[in-house]
Amino acid sequence: MPGTLQWWDGTKWTGQYAPPAPHARTAPQVAPYGPLIPQRSVGAAYAFLLLLGGIGAHRFYLGMPWTATTLLLLWIGTWALIPVHGELIPLAVLVVWLIVDLCVLPGLVADANLRAVTKQITPRASNR
């Protein structure tokens, strides 16, 4: 019958009508957990490192409390030992650690952002 929509199955025209055209979406679908936005910035992490790096502020900012606490204790121990024993070894360890952090800080920020996004989209296990 001319003028009717038919379906081509790859070898011949069938007597069936073609499937209807899909409806256009009226609104884009939004993820139920909201937009994935990085939580930390490299600039702020460098500012914390340069201004308060000795006490581990940049590591607290990036959500690494154990290493930040270690840096803080190393900072306190350094200034406690210098007047008493004249020990500069903890200060040397602290300086080397901060120099390494200067080099690896963009990777630490990327890891912190990845942890934040993963935490955002991973559902919590319920306590049963």
C-alpha positions in Angstrom: 0.0 0.0 0.0 1.7 3.2 -1.1 2.2 6.0 1.4 2.3 3.7 4.5 5.4 3.3 6.6 6.9 -0.2 6.3 9.9 -1.8 7.9 12.9 -2.9 5.9 14.4 -6.0 7.5 17.6 -6.0 5.4 16.3 -8.2 2.6 12.7 -7.2 1.8 10.0 -4.8 2.9 7.7 -6.3 5.5 4.0 -5.8 5.9 4.6 -4.4 9.4 4.6 -0.7 10.1 7.9 0.9 11.1 8.4 1.5 14.8 7.4 5.0 15.9 10.0 7.6 16.2 11.4 8.0 19.7 10.1 11.0 21.6 12.5 13.8 22.3 13.5 14.3 25.9 12.1 17.4 27.4 14.6 17.7 30.2 18.1 16.2 30.7 18.4 13.5 33.3 20.3 14.6 36.4 22.3 12.2 38.5 20.7 11.6 41.9 23.9 12.5 43.7 24.3 15.9 42.1 27.1 17.3 40.0 30.6 15.9 40.5 32.7 18.9 41.4 36.3 18.6 42.6 36.4 19.5 46.3 40.1 20.8 46.6 42.2 23.1 44.5 45.9 22.9 43.8 46.4 26.7 44.5 44.9 26.5 48.0 47.0 23.4 48.8 50.1 25.2 47.7 49.1 28.2 49.8 48.7 26.0 52.9 52.0 24.3 52.1 54.0 27.5 51.7 52.4 29.3 54.7 51.7 26.5 57.2 53.5 23.5 55.7 55.5 22.8 58.9 52.4 22.0 60.9 50.9 19.9 58.0 48.0 22.3 57.1 48.1 21.2 53.5 47.6 17.6 54.5 44.8 18.4 56.8 43.2 20.3 53.9 43.5 17.3 51.6 42.0 14.9 54.2 45.1 13.1 55.3 45.0 13.5 59.1 47.5 10.8 60.0 50.4 12.3 57.9 49.3 15.8 58.9 49.5 14.8 62.6 52.9 13.3 62.0 54.1 16.5 60.4 52.7 18.5 63.3 54.5 16.3 65.9 57.7 16.5 63.9 57.4 20.3 63.9 56.8 20.4 67.7 59.6 17.8 68.3 62.0 19.8 66.1 61.5 23.0 68.1 61.6 21.2 71.4 64.9 19.4 70.6 66.9 22.2 69.1 67.3 24.3 72.3 67.9 21.2 74.5 70.2 19.0 72.4 71.0 21.1 69.4 69.6 18.3 67.2 68.9 19.3 63.6 68.0 15.8 62.3 64.3 16.3 62.8 64.5 19.7 61.1 66.3 18.1 58.1 63.6 15.3 57.9 60.9 18.0 58.0 62.5 20.1 55.3 63.0 17.1 53.0 59.4 16.0 53.6 58.1 19.5 52.6 60.3 19.6 49.5 58.9 16.3 48.4 55.4 17.6 49.1 56.1 20.6 46.9 56.8 18.2 44.0 53.9 15.7 44.6 51.2 18.1 45.7 49.2 18.2 42.4 49.0 14.4 42.6 47.9 14.5 46.2 45.2 17.0 45.3 44.0 14.8 42.4 43.9 11.8 44.9 41.9 13.8 47.4 39.4 14.9 44.7 39.1 11.3 43.5 38.4 10.2 47.1 35.8 12.9 47.5 34.0 12.0 44.2 34.1 8.3 45.0 32.7 9.0 48.5 30.0 11.0 46.8 28.8 8.4 44.4 29.4 5.2 46.5 26.4 4.3 48.6 27.1 3.6 52.2 26.6 0.0 53.4 23.8 -0.2 55.8 24.4 -1.7 59.2 22.4 -4.9 59.5 
